[in-house]
């Protein structure tokens, strides 16, 4: 982002935005429609994940997140480290 203190502020406020998974590469332009095609039975919100990781850490929830195929490997690595499971 190039903004001093951005990461610290976003972690403190737990306002990190939202994330999408790209299944087919292509171009998106202003005004294009985005359509939710599917959602897992137990969909975790970015707010829930942030609250657990950056706020009050709950081991059981973190272990449940590790089983989610939708969660990015980078997040899983951070959770494993926090849980003391190495990389």
Beta strands, then each sheet from edge to edge (+ up, - down):
end
